[in-house]
Amino acid sequence: MTDRTPATPGRAATQSAAGTSAKGLTTGRVGLLGAVVIGISCIAPAYTLTSGLGPTIAEVGQYVPAILLLGFIPMLLVAFGYRELNNRVPDSGTSFTWATKAFGPYVGWMGGWGLIAATVIVLSNLAAVAVDFFYLLLAQITGNASLAELTTNLWVNIPTTLVFIAVAAYISYRGLESTQKVQYVLVGFQLLVLGGFAVAALVQAYSGGGFDVTPIQPSWFNPLEISDFSILAAGISLSIFMFWGWDVTLTMNEETKDPEKTPGRAATITVLVIIAVYVLSALAIIAWAGVGADGLGAGNPDNQESLFAVLAGPVMGPFALLMSIAILSSSFASLQSTMVSPARTLLAMGYYRALPPVFAKISPRFKSPGVATIASALAAAGFYTITRLLSENALWDTITALGLMICFYYGVTALACVWYFRRELFVSVRTTLFRFLFPLIGGLVLMVMFFITAFDSMDPDYGSGSSIGGLGMVFVLGMGVLVLGVVLMVWTRLRHPGFFLGETLRREDSVSDDTSSMLTV
């Protein structure tokens, strides 16, 4: 079969017929506000805080603000690199496309695999959390506590989870217009509830009404106060996971208004909004509950799984029901918006023949990546069902292993920015900062975190405590997912060699791609 895919999509090839991108997606659907809302939704601040803030406090105590800022800095630096790459090559393949252009097809393929694997695993976890809070909310509304226990019944839990995944996939299948309409409501509600919780907790704490009132100190923002490097590294790894998901704004770049500018700006605004929400919430919780391991203390291991579920009642009183609704809406909103990212990466990989061409098929009615969206939903549903039936520890250890994949593909993409623009890094102060220094630092930090996390996760005590052959389950699962990617890449190389031979997307640098823009960007 003759491949008619453009070899260098760049600016000139990202749009074909009026109103559609070269891949068939409808252009101009999403503006800056819509992209920011979808980015915030994908990160899911209410869900992420309730599940991620407790373990972070357990690791670093009151120094959570410092750790959040340390995790935020590499994310922001990497976002600058993403923005520069998107300005030059706005392509829905993002990490896959850019790493291919910078480092060649094999690194590019693995970059795409890292993104797809991470998002599919998170999709299953988001659906599971949504189901947990769905039954908890039913119990709170009806006053029947036994309803909350239904989530422990696998024959109830698994079918309900699959229904949530199917509904999210249906909304995503209908395109970004449907996604935006849903997200405006869900994101706005969860941010309003989080703000109300933070204000109530701070007011109560400073009026003496908290559990273990701990006045806010400037030292909480100083990471040098943490003397143990391993604790510091563990805290940063947790905080990096809490910021993950902002790059969804880039994967829909071909469908945005002004695709060369809007996605990058949206990514930057998204991480800035998220760090503000996180720091405010962390300060409020620590000031109200303290970091102790007893009672309502934020460091109590019994409170780690869902911090807001424990603290919402004492802090918000009769309005605690709103927090359950917020976390449910946050989980479902993120489930739906996260579906955008792997679908569009699969679309790009199918379009460039890095995967079977069927993944490049577009829904004729909605102009969305139909086959890729369905494939993402089926993969998430299958992963959740298998791991939950095998062992709950396997499911949660895989979630813990996400940090490896996140650091891997973010780090590779940031370094791809440096290498892709290597011939124009010192044209101006701006290019030196945003195409060299910032992405280089961000990429190196994340790659260092990748190797540190991989080494630490070899310990069987890391994660659930399970092990295989003396190696921690988190390490086995994390490395296993990446090895599976290598196997699939080899299979694809044998079945569809065109991409790997540079026939559909070739390795190149920024000067050969667009020399004139070097002087005007």
C-alpha positions as CSV (number, residue, x, y, z in Angstrom):
1,M,0.0,0.0,0.0
2,T,1.4,3.4,-0.9
3,D,1.7,5.7,2.1
4,R,0.5,9.2,1.3
5,T,1.2,10.6,4.8
6,P,3.2,13.9,4.7
7,A,6.8,13.3,5.8
8,T,7.1,16.6,7.6
9,P,3.9,17.9,9.0
10,G,5.1,21.2,10.5
11,R,3.1,24.4,10.2
12,A,2.2,24.0,6.5
13,A,0.7,20.6,6.8
14,T,-1.2,20.8,10.1
15,Q,-4.3,21.9,8.3
16,S,-5.8,20.6,5.1
17,A,-9.4,21.3,4.1
18,A,-11.1,24.3,5.7
19,G,-11.9,23.6,9.3
20,T,-10.0,20.3,9.6
21,S,-6.5,19.3,10.4
22,A,-4.4,17.0,8.2
23,K,-5.5,14.1,10.4
24,G,-9.2,15.0,10.0
25,L,-9.8,16.6,13.4
26,T,-12.0,19.7,13.4
27,T,-9.9,22.8,14.0
28,G,-10.7,25.9,16.1
29,R,-12.9,24.1,18.6
30,V,-11.1,25.1,21.8
31,G,-10.0,28.5,23.0
32,L,-7.5,29.4,25.8
33,L,-10.1,29.2,28.6
34,G,-11.4,25.9,27.4
35,A,-7.9,24.5,27.1
36,V,-7.0,25.6,30.7
37,V,-10.3,24.1,32.1
38,I,-9.6,20.8,30.4
39,G,-6.0,20.9,31.6
40,I,-7.1,21.5,35.2
41,S,-9.7,18.8,34.9
42,C,-7.1,16.3,33.7
43,I,-4.9,17.0,36.8
44,A,-8.1,16.7,38.9
45,P,-7.1,18.8,41.9
46,A,-9.8,17.6,44.3
47,Y,-9.1,13.9,43.6
48,T,-5.3,14.4,43.5
49,L,-5.3,16.3,46.8
50,T,-7.4,13.8,48.7
51,S,-5.3,10.8,47.6
52,G,-1.8,12.4,47.2
53,L,-1.6,15.1,49.9
54,G,-1.7,12.6,52.8
55,P,1.2,10.5,51.7
56,T,3.2,13.6,51.0
57,I,2.6,15.0,54.5
58,A,3.5,11.6,55.9
59,E,6.9,11.9,54.1
60,V,7.8,15.5,54.7
61,G,5.5,16.8,57.5
62,Q,4.8,20.5,57.5
63,Y,7.3,21.1,54.6
64,V,4.7,20.1,52.0
65,P,4.6,23.7,50.5
66,A,8.4,23.4,49.9
67,I,8.0,20.0,48.3
68,L,5.1,21.2,46.1
69,L,7.2,24.1,44.9
70,L,10.1,21.8,44.2
71,G,7.8,19.5,42.2
72,F,6.3,22.4,40.4
73,I,9.5,23.9,39.2
74,P,10.6,21.0,36.9
75,M,7.0,20.8,35.6
76,L,7.0,24.5,34.7
77,L,10.4,24.2,33.1
78,V,9.3,21.2,31.1
79,A,6.1,23.1,30.1
80,F,8.2,25.8,28.6
81,G,9.9,23.2,26.4
82,Y,6.6,21.8,25.4
83,R,5.4,25.3,24.5
84,E,8.4,25.9,22.2
85,L,8.1,22.6,20.4
86,N,4.3,23.2,20.0
87,N,5.0,26.7,18.6
88,R,7.2,25.1,15.8
89,V,5.4,21.8,15.3
90,P,1.8,21.8,16.6
91,D,1.0,18.1,16.3
92,S,-1.4,16.0,18.4
93,G,1.3,13.3,18.8
94,T,3.3,15.7,21.2
95,S,5.9,13.6,23.0
96,F,5.8,10.9,20.3
97,T,6.1,13.3,17.4
98,W,8.7,15.7,18.9
99,A,11.0,13.0,20.3
100,T,10.9,11.3,16.9
101,K,11.9,14.5,15.2
102,A,14.7,15.1,17.7
103,F,16.0,11.6,18.5
104,G,14.6,9.3,15.8
105,P,11.8,6.8,15.6
106,Y,12.8,4.4,18.4
107,V,13.0,7.0,21.2
108,G,10.0,8.7,19.7
109,W,8.0,5.5,19.8
110,M,8.9,4.8,23.4
111,G,8.0,8.4,24.3
112,G,4.6,7.9,22.9
113,W,4.3,4.5,24.7
114,G,5.2,6.1,28.0
115,L,2.4,8.6,27.6
116,I,-0.2,6.1,26.5
117,A,0.7,3.5,29.2
118,A,0.6,6.1,32.0
119,T,-2.7,7.6,30.9
120,V,-4.4,4.2,30.4
121,I,-3.4,3.1,33.9
122,V,-4.6,6.4,35.4
123,L,-7.9,6.1,33.6
124,S,-8.6,2.8,35.4
125,N,-7.6,4.4,38.7
126,L,-9.8,7.5,38.2
127,A,-12.8,5.3,37.4
128,A,-12.2,3.3,40.5
129,V,-12.0,6.4,42.7
130,A,-15.1,7.8,41.0
131,V,-16.9,4.5,41.9
132,D,-15.8,4.7,45.5
133,F,-17.1,8.2,46.0
134,F,-20.3,7.4,44.0
135,Y,-21.3,4.7,46.6
136,L,-20.1,6.9,49.5
137,L,-22.2,9.7,48.2
138,L,-25.2,7.4,47.9
139,A,-24.6,6.3,51.5
140,Q,-24.5,9.9,52.7
141,I,-27.6,10.9,50.8
142,T,-29.7,7.9,51.9
143,G,-28.2,7.5,55.4
144,N,-27.6,3.9,54.6
145,A,-23.9,3.3,55.5
146,S,-23.9,-0.2,53.9
147,L,-24.1,1.3,50.5
148,A,-20.6,2.6,50.9
149,E,-19.4,-1.0,51.3
150,L,-20.7,-2.0,47.9
151,T,-17.4,-0.8,46.4
152,T,-15.6,-3.7,48.1
153,N,-17.8,-6.2,46.3
154,L,-15.9,-6.9,43.1
155,W,-19.1,-8.0,41.3
156,V,-20.6,-4.6,41.9
157,N,-17.4,-2.6,41.8
158,I,-16.1,-3.8,38.4
159,P,-19.3,-3.5,36.4
160,T,-19.9,0.0,37.9
161,T,-16.3,1.0,37.0
162,L,-16.7,-0.2,33.4
163,V,-19.9,1.9,33.1
164,F,-18.1,5.0,34.3
165,I,-15.3,4.3,31.7
166,A,-17.9,3.8,29.0
167,V,-19.8,7.0,29.8
168,A,-16.5,9.0,29.8
169,A,-15.5,7.4,26.4
170,Y,-18.8,8.3,24.9
171,I,-18.4,12.0,25.9
172,S,-14.9,12.0,24.5
173,Y,-16.0,10.3,21.3
174,R,-18.4,13.1,20.7
175,G,-15.4,15.5,20.4
176,L,-14.0,18.4,22.4
177,E,-17.1,20.5,22.2
178,S,-18.9,18.0,24.4
179,T,-15.8,17.7,26.6
180,Q,-15.7,21.4,27.2
181,K,-19.3,21.7,28.2
182,V,-19.0,19.0,30.8
183,Q,-15.7,20.3,32.1
184,Y,-16.8,23.9,32.7
185,V,-19.4,22.7,35.3
186,L,-17.3,20.0,36.9
187,V,-14.1,22.0,37.2
188,G,-15.8,25.1,38.4
189,F,-17.6,23.2,41.1
190,Q,-14.6,21.4,42.5
191,L,-12.5,24.6,42.6
192,L,-15.3,26.4,44.4
193,V,-15.6,23.6,47.0
194,L,-11.8,23.4,47.5
195,G,-11.7,27.1,48.0
196,G,-14.5,27.0,50.5
197,F,-12.8,24.1,52.4
198,A,-9.5,26.0,52.6
199,V,-11.1,29.3,53.8
200,A,-13.2,27.4,56.5
201,A,-10.1,25.5,57.7
202,L,-7.9,28.6,58.0
203,V,-10.6,30.6,59.7
204,Q,-11.3,27.8,62.2
205,A,-7.6,27.2,62.8
206,Y,-6.8,30.9,63.6
207,S,-9.9,31.1,65.9
208,G,-8.8,28.1,67.8
209,G,-11.3,25.6,66.4
210,G,-9.0,23.2,64.6
211,F,-7.9,19.7,65.7
212,D,-4.2,20.4,66.1
213,V,-3.8,24.0,65.3
214,T,-0.4,24.7,63.7
215,P,0.3,28.3,62.8
216,I,1.8,28.7,59.3
217,Q,5.5,29.4,59.3
218,P,7.8,30.7,56.5
219,S,10.1,27.8,57.1
220,W,7.5,25.5,55.6
221,F,8.5,26.8,52.2
222,N,12.3,26.1,52.7
223,P,13.3,22.7,51.3
224,L,16.7,23.0,53.1
225,E,15.0,22.3,56.3
226,I,14.6,18.7,55.1
227,S,17.9,17.1,56.0
228,D,17.3,13.6,54.6
229,F,17.8,13.5,50.8
230,S,15.8,10.2,50.4
231,I,12.8,11.8,52.1
232,L,13.2,14.9,49.9
233,A,13.4,12.7,46.7
234,A,10.3,10.7,47.8
235,G,8.4,13.9,48.4
236,I,9.4,15.4,45.0
237,S,8.3,12.1,43.3
238,L,4.9,12.4,44.9
239,S,4.5,16.0,44.1
240,I,5.5,15.4,40.4
241,F,2.7,12.9,40.2
242,M,0.3,15.5,41.6
243,F,1.1,17.9,38.8
244,W,0.9,15.3,36.0
245,G,-1.7,15.8,33.3
246,W,-1.2,19.4,32.1
247,D,0.2,18.2,28.8
248,V,-3.3,17.3,27.7
249,T,-3.6,20.9,26.5
250,L,-0.9,20.1,23.9
251,T,-2.4,16.9,22.6
252,M,-5.4,18.8,21.4
253,N,-3.3,21.5,19.7
254,E,-4.6,20.7,16.2
255,E,-8.2,21.4,17.5
256,T,-7.5,24.7,19.3
257,K,-7.8,28.3,18.1
258,D,-4.3,29.5,17.2
259,P,-2.7,26.0,17.6
260,E,0.8,27.4,17.7
261,K,0.2,29.6,20.7
262,T,-2.9,28.6,22.6
263,P,-1.9,25.1,23.9
264,G,1.5,26.3,25.3
265,R,-0.1,29.2,27.0
266,A,-2.8,27.0,28.4
267,A,-0.2,24.5,29.8
268,T,1.6,27.3,31.6
269,I,-1.6,28.8,33.0
270,T,-2.7,25.4,34.1
271,V,0.3,24.6,36.2
272,L,0.2,28.1,37.8
273,V,-3.4,27.7,38.8
274,I,-2.7,24.2,40.2
275,I,0.2,25.2,42.3
276,A,-1.9,28.0,43.8
277,V,-4.7,25.6,44.7
278,Y,-2.3,22.9,46.1
279,V,-0.3,25.3,48.3
280,L,-3.5,26.9,49.7
281,S,-5.1,23.6,50.4
282,A,-1.9,22.2,52.0
283,L,-1.5,25.2,54.3
284,A,-5.2,25.0,55.3
285,I,-5.0,21.3,56.2
286,I,-1.8,21.5,58.1
287,A,-2.9,24.6,60.0
288,W,-6.2,22.9,61.0
289,A,-5.2,19.3,61.5
290,G,-1.4,19.4,62.1
291,V,0.9,16.6,60.9
292,G,0.5,14.2,63.8
293,A,-0.2,10.5,63.3
294,D,-3.1,10.4,65.8
295,G,-6.8,11.2,65.4
296,L,-7.6,13.7,62.6
297,G,-3.9,14.5,62.2
298,A,-2.9,14.8,58.5
299,G,0.0,12.3,59.2
300,N,-2.3,9.6,60.5
301,P,-1.8,6.5,58.2
302,D,-5.5,5.7,58.6
303,N,-6.3,9.0,56.9
304,Q,-3.9,8.7,54.0
305,E,-6.2,7.0,51.5
306,S,-8.7,9.9,51.4
307,L,-7.8,12.9,53.5
308,F,-10.8,15.0,52.5
309,A,-13.2,12.2,53.3
310,V,-11.9,12.3,56.9
311,L,-11.6,16.1,57.3
312,A,-14.6,17.4,55.3
313,G,-17.1,16.7,58.1
314,P,-15.2,18.3,61.0
315,V,-14.2,21.3,58.9
316,M,-17.3,21.9,56.7
317,G,-20.1,20.5,58.9
318,P,-23.3,20.0,57.0
319,F,-21.6,21.1,53.8
320,A,-19.3,18.1,53.8
321,L,-21.6,16.4,51.3
322,L,-20.3,19.0,48.8
323,M,-16.8,17.6,49.2
324,S,-17.9,14.1,48.3
325,I,-19.7,15.5,45.2
326,A,-16.6,17.5,44.4
327,I,-14.2,14.5,44.6
328,L,-16.7,12.4,42.6
329,S,-17.0,15.1,39.9
330,S,-13.2,15.6,40.0
331,S,-12.6,11.9,39.4
332,F,-15.2,11.7,36.6
333,A,-14.1,14.9,35.0
334,S,-10.5,13.8,34.9
335,L,-11.5,10.3,33.7
336,Q,-13.3,12.0,30.8
337,S,-10.6,14.6,29.9
338,T,-7.7,12.2,30.4
339,M,-9.3,10.1,27.6
340,V,-8.3,13.0,25.2
341,S,-4.5,12.5,25.6
342,P,-4.0,8.8,24.7
343,A,-6.6,8.9,22.0
344,R,-4.8,11.7,20.2
345,T,-1.4,10.1,20.7
346,L,-2.7,6.8,19.3
347,L,-4.2,8.8,16.4
348,A,-0.9,10.4,15.6
349,M,1.0,7.1,15.8
350,G,-1.6,5.5,13.5
351,Y,-1.4,8.5,11.1
352,Y,2.4,8.2,10.8
353,R,2.2,4.3,10.7
354,A,4.0,3.9,14.0
355,L,1.0,1.7,14.8
356,P,-1.5,0.0,12.5
357,P,-3.3,2.6,10.4
358,V,-6.7,1.7,11.9
359,F,-5.9,4.0,14.9
360,A,-5.9,7.0,12.5
361,K,-9.6,6.6,11.7
362,I,-11.7,9.6,12.5
363,S,-15.4,9.6,13.4
364,P,-17.2,10.9,10.3
365,R,-19.8,12.6,12.4
366,F,-17.9,14.1,15.3
367,K,-14.4,14.5,13.7
368,S,-12.8,12.9,16.7
369,P,-10.3,10.0,16.9
370,G,-13.0,7.4,17.1
371,V,-11.0,4.2,17.0
372,A,-8.3,5.5,19.3
373,T,-10.8,6.7,21.9
374,I,-12.5,3.3,21.9
375,A,-9.2,1.6,22.1
376,S,-8.1,3.7,25.1
377,A,-11.4,2.9,26.9
378,L,-11.1,-0.8,26.2
379,A,-7.4,-0.8,27.4
380,A,-8.3,1.0,30.6
381,A,-11.3,-1.3,31.3
382,G,-9.3,-4.5,30.6
383,F,-6.4,-3.3,32.7
384,Y,-8.6,-2.5,35.7
385,T,-10.6,-5.8,35.4
386,I,-7.5,-8.0,35.2
387,T,-5.5,-6.3,38.0
388,R,-8.5,-6.0,40.3
389,L,-9.3,-9.7,39.9
390,L,-5.7,-10.7,40.4
391,S,-4.8,-8.5,43.4
392,E,-5.8,-5.1,44.7
393,N,-2.1,-4.7,45.6
394,A,-1.1,-5.2,41.9
395,L,-3.5,-2.3,40.9
396,W,-2.2,0.2,43.4
397,D,1.4,-0.8,42.9
398,T,1.0,-0.1,39.2
399,I,-0.4,3.3,40.1
400,T,2.7,3.9,42.2
401,A,4.8,2.8,39.3
402,L,3.3,5.7,37.2
403,G,6.0,8.0,38.5
404,L,8.5,6.1,36.4
405,M,6.6,6.5,33.2
406,I,5.7,10.1,33.9
407,C,9.3,11.1,34.6
408,F,10.4,9.1,31.5
409,Y,8.3,10.7,28.9
410,Y,8.3,14.2,30.3
411,G,12.1,14.0,30.6
412,V,12.5,12.7,27.1
413,T,10.3,15.4,25.6
414,A,12.1,18.2,27.5
415,L,15.5,17.0,26.3
416,A,14.0,16.6,22.8
417,C,13.3,20.4,22.9
418,V,17.0,21.1,23.5
419,W,18.2,18.8,20.8
420,Y,15.6,19.8,18.2
421,F,16.5,23.4,18.5
422,R,20.3,22.8,19.0
423,R,21.3,25.0,16.0
424,E,19.5,28.0,17.3
425,L,19.9,27.9,21.1
426,F,21.9,31.1,21.4
427,V,20.2,33.3,18.8
428,S,18.7,35.4,21.5
429,V,18.3,35.5,25.3
430,R,14.8,34.2,24.9
431,T,15.9,31.1,22.9
432,T,18.7,30.4,25.4
433,L,16.3,30.4,28.3
434,F,13.2,28.7,26.8
435,R,14.8,26.3,24.3
436,F,17.9,25.4,26.2
437,L,18.3,26.2,29.9
438,F,14.7,25.7,31.2
439,P,13.9,22.5,29.4
440,L,17.4,21.1,30.0
441,I,17.1,21.6,33.8
442,G,13.5,20.3,33.8
443,G,14.4,17.3,31.7
444,L,17.5,16.3,33.7
445,V,15.7,16.6,37.0
446,L,12.9,14.3,35.8
447,M,15.4,11.8,34.3
448,V,17.3,11.8,37.6
449,M,14.0,11.2,39.4
450,F,13.3,8.3,37.0
451,F,16.5,6.5,38.0
452,I,16.2,7.3,41.7
453,T,12.6,6.0,41.8
454,A,13.6,2.9,39.8
455,F,16.4,2.2,42.2
456,D,14.2,2.8,45.3
457,S,11.4,0.7,44.0
458,M,13.6,-2.4,43.8
459,D,13.1,-2.6,47.5
460,P,10.2,-4.9,48.3
461,D,9.1,-2.5,51.0
462,Y,8.4,0.2,48.4
463,G,4.6,0.4,47.7
464,S,2.4,-2.4,49.0
465,G,5.3,-4.6,50.1
466,S,4.8,-7.2,47.5
467,S,7.8,-8.6,45.6
468,I,8.7,-11.0,42.8
469,G,12.1,-12.7,43.0
470,G,13.3,-10.3,45.7
471,L,12.4,-7.3,43.6
472,G,9.7,-4.8,44.7
473,M,6.4,-5.2,42.8
474,V,6.5,-1.5,41.9
475,F,9.8,-1.9,40.1
476,V,8.7,-5.1,38.4
477,L,5.4,-3.5,37.1
478,G,7.0,-0.2,36.1
479,M,9.9,-1.8,34.2
480,G,7.5,-4.5,32.9
481,V,5.3,-1.9,31.3
482,L,8.3,-0.2,29.6
483,V,9.6,-3.6,28.4
484,L,6.2,-4.4,27.0
485,G,6.5,-1.2,25.1
486,V,9.8,-2.4,23.6
487,V,8.2,-5.7,22.6
488,L,5.3,-3.9,20.9
489,M,7.7,-1.5,19.2
490,V,9.7,-4.4,17.7
491,W,6.5,-6.1,16.5
492,T,5.4,-2.8,14.9
493,R,8.8,-2.4,13.3
494,L,8.4,-5.8,11.6
495,R,4.8,-5.3,10.5
496,H,4.9,-1.5,9.6
497,P,8.5,-0.6,8.9
498,G,7.8,2.7,7.0
499,F,7.8,4.8,10.2
500,F,11.1,3.4,11.4
501,L,12.7,3.9,8.0
502,G,11.8,7.6,8.1
503,E,9.2,7.4,5.3
504,T,6.3,9.0,7.3
505,L,8.0,11.0,10.0
506,R,11.7,11.7,9.9
507,R,14.3,12.8,12.3
508,E,15.3,16.4,11.6
509,D,16.3,19.7,13.4
510,S,14.6,23.0,13.6
511,V,16.8,24.7,11.0
512,S,16.0,22.3,8.2
513,D,12.3,22.4,9.2
514,D,11.8,26.1,9.3
515,T,14.9,28.2,8.9
516,S,13.1,31.5,8.5
517,S,11.1,31.2,11.7
518,M,14.3,31.0,13.7
519,L,14.7,34.7,13.4
520,T,11.1,35.7,14.1
521,V,10.0,33.4,17.0
